């Protein structure tokens, strides 16, 4: 097991350019409600949030003056309606904003909003963050290329992002993995191989255990597991190719060990091949949308030049594909990656 890749932990925020905003409007990603991340920073006080075991979660529950709260609550309810019901404002009278929590660690420092339906007490969450171009590119790529869809909205420099349900990877490995049956462990190992391949191909970095969730799904007489990323800050940012391969993070060692214990090399290659073929088909099926997105990314700056240079050189050495050598931006590198996968998706041995 290799050491975790070296990363820059304080990633800068990159603004969304006009071409990208036009793209997002074309695909109905622009919020019709005027809300700013900075509005939520006007809280007048806060208390610490503890989990069920009285451990500090490092989130704080914020509260506002009465005047501020009424305006913020109304806008958050409107945001919920656009995120989940295409802007049907008739549902607002049935909604309650039960809590607004602020994260005190990490890059994005998000607000987590808990919205409850007062008729049946069902509730859900969404997040309000500073809009960062690489993060929004990551969300859009997740929506297009993953098995799951994801909903988000952008309003100027603010990002509203739906909550992705699941058990955080680190919590799952610590509390639930050992109780899984041998068949379930084999299935989880298979999913980690596919997840690793998917992150690598689409250049989604920093998938340490707390940046993805395990989703158990009951299917007839068994439970199957899926793995979904929940953090998209490191989309096409780092220059070190290992950062885009979850297997190289020490936090994921229990998963890597599971793969080694449960899967033969032939099975690993089969699952990588399956995932690569699935991605190639998704790229094909969304060709026009992907082409437009990659064109915008190719002319955008979402990473320092030295990171672009390092990554394109590493990928050229691995693949000997001249398109990587010609890449001048992270968008160009990702475009070369997708082109390589579409042309060679049956060859699963290139990135070894």
N, C-alpha and C positions, 0 to 999 in steps of 0.2 A: 504494500500500500504506500503510495507516494505521499509526501507532505502536501498540505493544502497549498494551492497556488497563491502566490503573492498578489495582493490586490490593493487598490487605492480605496480606502474606506470612506473618504470624504469626496464623493463624486460631485462635480459641479452640476448645476441645473442649466439645461439648454432650452432656450425659448422655442416656441412653436412658430415656424415661419408662415407667411401668408399662403403659400402654396399648400402647405400641410393643413392649414385651417380651412381652405377651400375644399380640400379632399374630405375632411371630416364633416363639413356641412353637406357635401354631396351624399354622404352615407349616414346622415341624420345623427351625427355625434355632437352637435353643438347644442348646448343647453338654451332653452328659451326663458329660463329664469336667471335673473341677474344675482348671482351670489359669488362672493369672493372668499378665498381662503383667509385673507386678512380680517374679514368680518368676524370670523370665529375666534380670532386672537384677542378680541376685546372682552374676554371674560373677566369677571371681578374677583373670582376666587376659585379654589379647587381643593379636592380631597383625594387621597391615594385610593387606588382600586386594588383590592386583594382578591385572590382566587379562592376556591372552595377549601383550600388547605391553609388559608391565611398567609399566603406568600404574596409579597408585593409584585404586581404585574408590570410595574414601571409605566402604567397608564395612570392618568389622573382624571377624575370626573370634574368637569368645569361647570360653573354656573355664572349667570349673567344678571344684570339689573333687569327689573321688570320690563322696562321700555325696550331694551335690547332683545330680551328673550322673546317677546311677542313677535317682533319682526323676523328674527332668526328662525323661530319655530315655523312660521308661515312659509318662509322660503324653503326650508328643509322639507316640509310636507309637499310642496310643489315639485321639488327636485325628485322626491320619491315617486310621485305620480308620473313624471316624465320618464323616469328610469324603468318603472315596472308596469305602467299602464298607458303608455303613449299620451300622457298629458291629460288624462281624464280628471279634472279638478273636482268632480262631484264626490270623489272618495275622501277629500281632505277632511270633511267633518267627522269621518270615522277613524282618523289617525291621531296618534299621540306621540310626540317626541319625548321618549322616556329618559334618555340619557345622551349626553355628548361627552365623549372621552377624548383626551389628548395624549398622544404618544410622546414620551420624553426622550426616546432614543431613536437611532437610525437616521437615515438620510432624509426621508420625506416628511418626518414628523406629522403624521396624519391625524385628522380628527375622525373618530368613529361615532357614527350616529345610530342610535337604536330607535326604530320606529315601530309602534305597536298598533294593531287594529283593535280598537276598543270594543268591538262587537264580539270578538272571540278570543282575544288575548294572544293571537299569533303575532310574532314580531320578527323583524329582520334588521340587518345592518347595511349601511353603506359608508364609504369613506370620502372625506374631502381632503385633497392634497394640493400642493403647488404643482402646476402642470409642467412636466419636464418632457422634452421632445422624445428622448430615448425611451422613457417609460410609456409614453402614449404609443410610440411605434411598437413597443413590445405587446401592449394590450391588443392593438389591431392585428398583429401577427398571430397572437394567441387565438383571437376570434376566428381568423381565416383558416389557420393551419392545424389547430389542435382538434381532438375529438369533441371538445366542449366549446360552447359559445359564451361570450362574456359581454356584459353591458357596461358602458361608461359614457360620460358626457364631459364636454369641455366648455368652460365659459372664460374666455380671455386667458388669464394666467392661472385658472383654477381647474382642477380635475376632480370629477365625481366618479367614483368607482364602486361597483357592486361588491358585496361580500361574497367570497368564494368559500363555500361550506366544506368542512372536512376536519380531520384530526391533524394538527401540526406534526410534521415528520419526526421531530425530536421527541415529542410527547409519545407518539405511537411507538417508537423504538424503545423508549424507556419503560412504558407501562403495559403495552399490549402485544408486542411482537412475540415475546416468549410464550404467550398463551395461545398463539395461533397453531392450528394443526399443521402437520407436515405438508399436506396438499396446499393449504393456504400459504405457507411459506414459499413453496415453489412458485405459486401464482404471483406472489409479491415480488419475488426475484425476477420473474419474467417482466413484470410491469416496470421495475427499476431499469432493466436493460433498455426497454423501449423509451422510457422517460429520458434516460441518459442520451440515447441516440437523437431524440427529438430536440432536446436542448442544444446539443452539439451542432446539429444541422442549421437550426435557426438562430444560432449565436446568442442564446439567452444565458447569461452568466450568473454566478453566485447562487447556485441552487444548493446552498447548505440546508441542513435538515429543517431549520425553522422557516425557510423560504418556500416550502411546498407543503401540501397537505395530502394525507391518505384518505381516500373516500371509499368506505365499505359499501358494497351494493349486494343486497340479498337477491339471489337468483335461484328459484326452485329450492333445492336441498343444500345449497352451498352459499358461501359469502365470497364474492370476488372483490378485488381491490383495484382502484385507479389512483394514479398520482397526478396532481395538478399543481402547477406553479402558482404562487400568490404574490410574488414580488417581481416586478419587471424593471427595476431601476437599472440593471446591468445588461440591458439589451444593446448589443453591438457597441460596447464601450471599451472593455479591456483589450490589451494587445496580446496577452498570454493565452494561447489557445486552450490550455488546461482549465482555465476559469469557466469555459463553456461546457465542461464535462463533469457532471456531478460526482462521478466515481473518484475524482481526485481530491475531494474535500474530506478531511479526517472526520468531520461530523457525520459523514455518510458511511463510515466504515462498517457498521452493522449490516447495512444493505449490501455493500460490496462483498462482505463475508457470506451473506446469504446466497448471493449469486454464485460464488465459488463453491459453496457447499451443495447447492441444490441443482445447478445446471451444468450440463456437459458443454464443452466448447461448441459442438455442433448445434446444440439448442440455442446457445447465445447468438451464434451467427445467423441462425434461422430467424430469431426474433428481431435482430438488427435489420435483416433483409426485409421483414414484414413492415417494420416501421418506416424504413426508407421508401419502400414501395407506396405505402399509404400517404406519406408526405408528398411524393412525386405526383400522385393522383390528385391530391388537394391543390397543389400548385397548378396543375393542368386545369382543374375545374374552375379555379378562380383566376385564370390567367390575366384577364384584363385588369382586374382590381389589383392583383399582385404587381403587375407591370407598372401601373400608375404609382403605387406606393413606393416601389423600389426606385422609380425615376425621381421622386421627391426626396427620398433618403439619399440618393446618390449625389444630389446637389446641396445637401444639408450638412452641417457640422454637428456631430453628436459625440465626438471623441477627439482627443489631441492627435496631431499628425504622427507623433512617435508611436502611439498605440496602433494606428492604421498601418504604419510601416511594419511594425513587429508582427502583427497578425497576418498580413498578406504574405510576408516572407515565410512565416511558419507554414501557412497553408500551401504555398507554392512548393516548398520542400516536401510536404507530405503527398501532394497530388500530382506535381509536375504539370499543372494546368496553367497555361500562360495567362488566362483571364485573371488569376489572382495577382500575378506580377503587374498587370496593367491597372489594377484597382487603385483609385486615388482617394477614396472615402470609404467609410464603413458601409454605406449603402451599396457601393460598388462591390465590396467584399461579399456582402450578403447576396447580392445579385449573382456573383460568380459561384457562390455556394449552391444556390438554388439551380442554376444552370447545370452545374456539375452533377447534382443529384438527379435531375430529370434525365440527363444523358446517360448516366451510369448507375441508376439506382439498383440494378441487379448485382452490381459489384460491391459486395459488403466488406471487402478487405482493404479498401484504400486508406481508411483513417486509422488503421491499427498502429 
